[in-house]
Amino acid sequence: QVQLVESGGGIVQPGGSLKLSCAASGIRFGVTRMGWYRQAPGKQRELVATIANAATITYADFVKGRFIVSKANGNMVFLPMNNLEPGDTAVFSCFLRETGFRVSEYWGQGTQVTVSA
């Protein structure tokens, strides 16, 4: 069973920066996608940024070059976030898709990011 552990959330002022990290354990098959989603209060969960196994990176439009997603060691994904805005306040969750005999998707518990003056 894959487990994802996120870190790096917190409270920051508008214009500030945070770096989210996610470490995966228990991987048995190929990781075909890994990245970040977020859910703000009263809203549906939405994609932030993901990396596919062919190094294809997908960003949400609202990222606007402020966030950069990266992977390391095959089991870690990072999201440095700059120029944070109050609208970025959300629970950010790590996501992993594993493809073996079947496709399995896993989520971390989430880390709170609050942008407030």
C-alpha positions in Angstrom: 0.0 0.0 0.0 1.4 3.3 -1.0 1.6 6.0 1.6 2.1 9.7 0.9 3.4 12.1 3.5 3.3 15.9 2.8 5.2 18.7 4.6 5.8 22.3 4.2 2.5 24.0 4.6 1.9 27.0 6.8 0.8 30.5 7.1 2.4 33.2 4.9 1.7 36.8 4.0 0.6 37.7 0.4 3.6 37.7 -1.8 5.4 35.2 0.4 6.8 31.7 -0.4 6.4 28.2 0.8 7.8 24.8 -0.4 5.7 21.7 -0.2 7.3 18.3 -0.2 5.8 14.8 -0.5 7.5 11.5 0.1 5.9 8.2 -1.1 6.6 4.8 0.4 5.4 1.3 -0.4 5.6 1.8 -4.2 5.6 -1.6 -6.0 4.9 -0.7 -9.6 5.6 2.1 -12.0 4.6 5.7 -10.9 2.9 7.1 -14.0 1.9 10.4 -12.5 2.7 12.3 -9.3 1.9 15.8 -8.2 -0.4 18.2 -6.3 -4.0 19.1 -6.0 -5.7 21.6 -3.7 -9.1 22.2 -2.2 -10.2 25.5 -0.8 -13.1 25.9 1.6 -16.4 25.4 -0.1 -14.8 24.4 -3.4 -14.0 21.2 -5.3 -10.6 19.8 -5.4 -8.6 21.1 -8.3 -5.3 20.2 -10.0 -2.3 22.4 -9.2 0.6 20.6 -11.0 1.5 17.1 -11.9 4.4 15.3 -13.6 3.7 12.2 -15.8 6.2 9.4 -16.2 7.4 10.9 -19.5 8.3 14.1 -17.7 5.2 15.8 -19.1 4.2 18.6 -16.7 0.8 20.0 -16.4 0.0 23.2 -14.5 -3.3 24.8 -13.7 -3.9 28.2 -15.3 -3.9 29.9 -11.9 -0.2 28.9 -11.3 0.9 31.6 -13.8 4.6 30.6 -13.4 4.5 31.1 -9.6 4.9 27.4 -8.7 7.3 24.8 -10.1 6.7 21.1 -9.6 9.6 18.7 -9.6 10.3 15.0 -8.8 13.3 13.3 -7.2 14.5 9.8 -6.5 11.3 8.4 -8.1 9.3 8.8 -4.9 9.4 12.5 -4.0 7.6 15.5 -5.4 8.1 19.1 -4.6 6.2 22.3 -5.1 8.0 25.5 -4.4 5.4 28.3 -4.4 6.2 32.0 -4.8 4.2 35.1 -4.8 1.4 33.5 -2.9 -2.0 35.1 -3.0 -5.0 34.9 -0.6 -6.8 32.9 -3.2 -4.2 30.2 -2.8 -5.4 29.4 0.7 -6.3 25.7 0.6 -5.4 22.2 1.7 -2.8 21.0 -0.7 -2.7 17.2 -1.3 -0.1 15.0 -2.8 -1.3 12.6 -5.5 0.3 9.5 -7.0 -0.9 7.1 -9.8 0.7 3.7 -9.8 0.3 1.5 -12.9 1.0 -2.3 -12.6 -1.6 -4.9 -13.2 -4.1 -2.2 -12.6 -4.1 1.6 -12.1 -4.2 2.7 -8.5 -4.4 6.2 -7.2 -3.3 7.5 -3.8 -3.7 10.7 -1.9 -1.9 12.2 1.1 -3.7 13.6 4.0 -3.0 17.1 2.9 -1.2 20.1 4.3 -2.8 23.5 5.0 -1.6 26.6 3.1 -3.0 29.8 4.4 -2.1 33.2 2.8 -3.2 36.1 4.9 -2.1 39.5 5.9 
